[in-house]
């Protein structure tokens, strides 16, 4: 069992006890969001994993709904 700490930039997202350490480039899902593992560091039997979120492609910048009269 390994202690794995997931970070996005400098923000701690999740610390979890895992049987397998994620590899670099692996796709995961944390808190319902898809992420990609950037780097993995082993310091004092703890694994620090830097991740990046995948950008959602969709209608985020669409026009606001027009009001009905």
Secondary structure, DSSP 8 states (H G I E B T S, - for coil): -EEEEEEETTEEEEEEEESS---TT-EEEETTEEEEEEEEEEETTEEEEEEEE----SSTT--------
